[in-house]
Amino acid sequence: MDAIARGTDAAGEANASPRIAYRHRLPTRIWHWVNAITLLVMLMSGLMIFNAHPHLYWGQYGANFDHPWLSFKGRPIPGWATIPSYYSLAGARRWHLAFAWLLVIGLIAFLITSLINRHVQRDLAPTPSELSPAHIWHDVKEHARLRFPAGDAALHFNILQKLSYVGVIFLALPLMILTGLTMSPAMDAAWPWLPIIFDGRQSARSIHFIVAALLVLFILVHLAMVVLAGPINEIRSMITGRYRVPPDRGEA
Amino acid sequence: MISRRNFVVGGASGLLLGGCDKLDQSPAFKGILRSADSLAEGSQRLLGRNALAPQYTDADLSPIFRSNGTAMPDTTEYAQHLANNFADWRLAVDGLVTHPLSVPLATIRSLPYRTQITRHDCVEGWSAIGKWHGVQLSRFLDAAGLSTRAKYIVFHCADRFGSTPYYESIDLVDAFHPQTILAWGMNNHLLPVQNGAPLRLRVERQLGYKQAKYVQRIEAVESLAGIGGGKGGYWEDSSDYAWYAGI
């Protein structure tokens, strides 16, 4: 919804053909699809790595004789959800640690681009009035009734979108990267503050798993919203940038 | 009946998974993913070439330190050494060195040593914190006089996987790192058998499979090509683990 351009159609043709708006700029679209692939690979290879020791602990240490807060028997994640589908810790680590670079480089490039072109300040940052409980509650109710914004309102993120995107971009993804780095013994030597801020390598591993689950939840809701809001129009707008604006009440 | 939607979704995920498995086995694609290993190694060396691994206190020690790999080497030679309290155990230092050494265990235990409480991270994901007492590897390498051609230090071990004795290797940055020690003691006692008695490597900025146990011989080499399958370690050769295990 950055670089929102007015529809090119003349007003007189409004009834004949829908208004098309340019909704997503190229960096956003590229990052979106790189992430779609990267996050899927990270998730599925991560689940294979989890299979190697499906127990989670809090603190600096944690192994079989210690008390886990979450524990499974055997290899709990089925092959259809892992990369590779057969058991291979070495293979999964290869995928995970290679695609992690795409995630990190993509996030940094997106942040730099979006701060410079003011996408973050203009489109993502919530305004004080949007953050009022009344406004948020209103949006929650609208979403619950599946009444999505139409007309010009559909060209801006609503507050629930803003909060989820800001949460993913500025909280979840950085947390995934930092907790991931904390699991690296050489990173803990180079950056000793890493295991300190997360209160231990095993805590970092637990947070890594929890935030991954939250990201899965985000993706599921995101996909559901795309389906409910009109998948073809939504997906096209993320490929070409162009979005058919749903007619406003009175516009239709 | 399979709905069109299920067919599409099932087909797509089947293709995806099948595709990933094929890619996982393709040497070319593996090579691309592998390049991330060198990237990790390069970046970590750039960020902290001589950085020290975090050290902990007695209060942080794991109540039970889980052993990894072999818990009891199954050869008769080792059984004899164990029965004999390792009185005849010697450490050989050879390969690309000026003065090959054969150091009795008693001598090693009498050398100046350091004590460090560090975290052991297994590639599987678990961690254990232990206190190690041992002699810096650099002392042995300096005493033997490394050739300028030497690039790697290989550790030959007394435990076997099938018929293959365990082996591992590190580069000279890690070999001369102050926390890289040949430990003969753990948690204020002599090293237990399950943790690598009588002598094991601690290379604190890498994962568990690099921590060679039951070390009998260290060899300085120019290339890893002639060691085992050529990838520098038992798990690297047998299961394709990364040689650089700092991450």
Interface residues (C-beta under 8 A of the other chain):
Chain A: V41 M44 I49 F50 A52 H53 H55 Q60 Y61 G62 A63 N64 F65 D66 G79 W80 I83 P84 S85 Y86 S88 L89 A90 G91 R93 R94 W95 L97 A98 A100 W101 M183 S184 P185 A186 M187 D188 A189 A190 W191 P192 P195 R201 Q202 R205
Chain B: S13 L17 C20 D21 D24 K30 I32 L33 R34 S35 A36 D37 L39 A40 Q44 L47 G48 A51 L52 A53 P54 Y56 D60 S62 P63 I64 R66 R119 D121 C122 V123 E124 G125 W126 S127 A128 I129 E204 R205 Q206 L207 W235 S239 D240 Y241 A242 G246 I247
